[in-house]
Amino acid sequence: MTDLIWTLVFIQVAMGGFDTLYHHELTERLAWRPSQARELRLHGVRNLAYAAMFLLLGWSRPQGALAIALIALMLGELVLTLWDFVEEDRTRKLPASERITHTLLTLNYGVFLALVLPVLAGWATRPTALVPAAYGAWSGLCALAALAVVLFGLRDLAAAARAGRIVASDPVPLVAALPSGQSVLVTGATGLIGRRLVAALVGAGHEVTALTRDSATAAGLPAPIRIVTDLDQITDDARIDAIVNLAGEPISDGLWTPAKRRRIVGSRLAVTRAVVALIARLDRRPAVLVNGSAIGWYGLRGDEVLDETADGLDCFSRTVCRRWERAAQQAEDLGVRVVRLRIGLVLALDGGALSRMLTPFEFGLGGPFGAGRHWMSWIHLDDLVRLIAHAIATPGLAGPLNGTAPEPVRNAAFARALGRALNRPALLPAPAAPLRLALGAFADELLLKGQRVTPAAALASGFRFVHPALDGALDDLVGNRTRRPKLEASQRGALASA
């Protein structure tokens, strides 16, 4: 075995690790997508095959029949890899970076095979034996690589088996509060909340117009739906009964540089002002504008219990929300009821903070942020969609409306609950000092401090949460059936009264 062969092996390991961590875990979050069960099984088998290859090559010299078996394993690995690439192309839209990575992996593996197969063929002519061997640092790296792919391989096989338990509920009942035949304009329709809301509205037979900056990103939205890239495309005589404005630059996908902060504020103000301008020129104005905001409006308030009557303390999050809400309130002068929906931490598998926490927690590496004493005011995605429909359908609701569940928890309790849901320990805290050093203000406002918010206005208006408690919400999302029988009766009652 030459240094060139080992170099190719670890180029393969590096590119495979990048593909797994960046694409499969961080970007696509495949382990929590039931639609990818077959792909996950292929990943699991392929990773276990890689582990066998790393250990055999790194710590032995297989001879005779064992060398022939290793050759067969390597060729089988090539077949598995190509099969996996076809499966990925068939079942999901691959980003360009993933396609490039796949191409490089295939080319590198081909060169590796061209060099190593003649070596193995020579070993195959000798008497069958597994001769111990060591290659210094290369052997150590092989052991580490084998351990990593075994862990991810077993997890992917377990995730494929779990896929059948993660069943997204029918979205249609989420908008049962709405009268039939509504015409609803949704901005931010391709975001986490917007996608679920649009699926519910379209499934229930409502007429949906979706605003998106790029029509290609709306390809996954259900039909029939009208896509617009600019509100000027909507004519003055269009019928719009309600507007749900959720559009804005994501706040948690990068550092809060001055440019990022300007985009966060500017994107929200631009879309909201365009919405108000649309309302002003419509021949028949909508009855209600449900405008997105966030519990960051209240600032960082420690242990104070905050309902919609509470004031706020200045910070960047409050500045964003205050300016966003003021822009939306201009619609009140046009005779439109405005609901300012102050959204908390939205729990969902396919986006948001929870989806980013699943991988470390699933590997037993999760825990609280800092001391874990700050409050997390959360809401299950489906309850948030139900609350939006409730706000549209309830004429008496106007002004601020907290989009949070009635039982906020401290961060440490949240970590323990997620650990319970995944049957994993949650004992490894993320220290506050490195988070502040790396993320600056972002760390305090979104990770290390928070708000203890209660949905007083929602409860007073008669809204009932299907997922009022954190354990039940997490069990529902991760497909944990152990406590499901106790939950079903209360959930049926809440849905029946919605």
C-alpha positions, 0 to 999 in steps of 0.5 A: 500500500503506497502513500498515494493510495492512502492519500486517495483513501483520505481524500474520499473520507474528507469528501464523504464527511463533507457530503454527510455533515453539510448536505445530509445532516445540516442542509437536507436533514435526511434522518428526519425525512420519512420520504428518504427511508430508502436513501437512508438504508443505502447510506447505512449499508454503504457506511458499514461497508466502508467501515469494513474496508477501512479496518481491513486495509488499515490493520491487515493484509488480506490474502487468498479468498479474503483478498477476493472478498475485499475486491468484491466488497469494493466493487459492491461499494461502487454499485451501492454508491451509484445506486445511492446517487440515482436514488437521491436524484430520483427523490429530491432536488440536489443542490449543485454543491452536492452534485459536484461532490458526488462527481468528485467522489466517483472520480476519486474512488475510480482512481483509488480502485485502479491503484488498489485492485492490482495490489489486492489481486497480487495478495489473492494469489497467496494462501488465504490468511488475514495477516496483521499489518500496520501503516503508522498514522494511516492505520490510526486514521483508518480506525477513526474513519471506521468508527465515524462511518459505523456510527452514522451507518447505524444511525441511518439504518435506525432512522430508516426504520423510524421513518414509518413512525414519523407521519405528518398529520393531514394539514386540512384540519389545521384551517378548519376554523375558516369559512369555506372558499376563502381567498388568502394571500400568503407572503413567505409561502416557501418558509417553514410556516408558510409551506405548512399553512399553504398546504392546509389552505390548498388542501381545504379548497381555499384559493391561495396566492403566494408571493415569493422572490423566486418562482422556482423555490415555489415548485414544491408548493401544492397545486392549485396555487397562484404564484406571484413574484411581485404584488404589482402582478395582482390586479385592483379587482382581485378578491383577497379575503385575508393576507398572512404576511410572513416574509423576511430575511431569516434571522438565524442563518448567519452572523448579525453583521451590519449588512445582515441586520440591514437585510433583516429589517429592510426585507420585512419593511419592504414586503409589509409596505408593499402589502399595505400599498396593495390593500390601499389600491384593491377595489375590495379590501381584505378583512384582516392582515395577520402580520408576522412578528416575534416574541423578540418584541419584548426584549430580554426580560429574564423571568418576567411573565409576559402577555400581550399587555407587557412592554418591551426592552430595547435590543436588536430583535425588539427594533426589528419587531417594533418597526415591522409591526408599525409598518403593518399597523398602517393597514388599520387606517385603511379599515383592515383588522390587523393581528400582530402575531408574535411568534416564539420558537417554532418546533418542526422537523423540516426547519427552525431551531429544533431541526438543527438540534436533532443531530447533536442530541441524537448522537448524545452530544446535546445539552443546554445553552450556557447555564440553561436557566433562560426561558424558551417560549415555543409552539408546535408548527401545527398549533401555529398554523391553527392559530393563524386560521383562528386569527383570520376567522375571529373578528374580535382578535386584533393587535398583538397575539402571542404565538406561543404554547401556554407552557414555556420552559427553561432551556435546561428543561427543554434539553432534558425533554428533547433527550427524553423524546430521543432516548438520549442523554442531554448532559453536554452544555454549550458554554456561554463564553465561546458562543458569545465570542463566535456569535456576538449579540446573536448568542444572547438574543437567540441562544442564551437569553429569552422571554417567558411568554404566555398566549393570553389573547389566544386563550381568552379568544377561545383557542385551544392548543393541541400541543400545550405541553413540550413532552407531547409536542416533541413526541408527536414530531419525532414519532415517539409512540411510548406516550402517544396513547395518553396524548391522543384523547386530549388532542382529539378534544382540542381538535373537536373544540377548535 
